Amino acid sequence: MAKLFRAAIMGPPGSGKGTISKRIAQSFGLLYLSSGHYLRESIAANTEAGLLVKSYVERSMLVPDHVMTKLMLPRLEQLSGHSWLLDGFPRTQSQALALNNLYQLDLVISLNIPYETLRERLSDRWVHPASGRVYNMGFNPPRVQGKDDVTGEPLIQHDDDKPEALMSRLRHYKDVAKPVMNLYKSQGVLHSFSGTDTNRIWPYINSLLNTKMHTQPPDACQTKTP
């Protein structure tokens, strides 16, 4: 029986995480677990965690660590028999340590995208709030301008995708992500990819996953990165 494979993807807003995650899920048969999806699902279901989440989301605040772990870890425990890719969790060192107590990740992909590229992508980004579907006017436009393809409901542009807010979001991401990346680097599972074009980065990620998923010696996690 093939060994289960558990991975996470990290990157700032606009880095192409969602696009790459879906390609990984389709190409390698991993379940794509988006923390944003679970947040929206918990709000819709009016669960105890969902009501907590809603109180932060409505105030445009980041959901704190203890709420995120309370929401995500039980879901991940239920998926112990599956291979998966996490997007949006763990976001902080505290979340990463909590996840570490449950699972040892086999691979963490970090996307390094220049600020200018992120700014251009996000200025073109429109979102369907209820589902979280994201459109980009440059390379993934909706079929009807300003309308969601599935529901026909209007799309919105987030205030925090606008250039003046992006710089502080990016700075915050880097501050919070650094200790998470250091943790995974120390475990020998962090792989970083840089570039401005998702289609050019993808072959390298595809090749890495092919190697990792088809040749996993028992001590693969112990390999040290220089």
Disulfide bonds with the S-S distance in Angstrom:
none
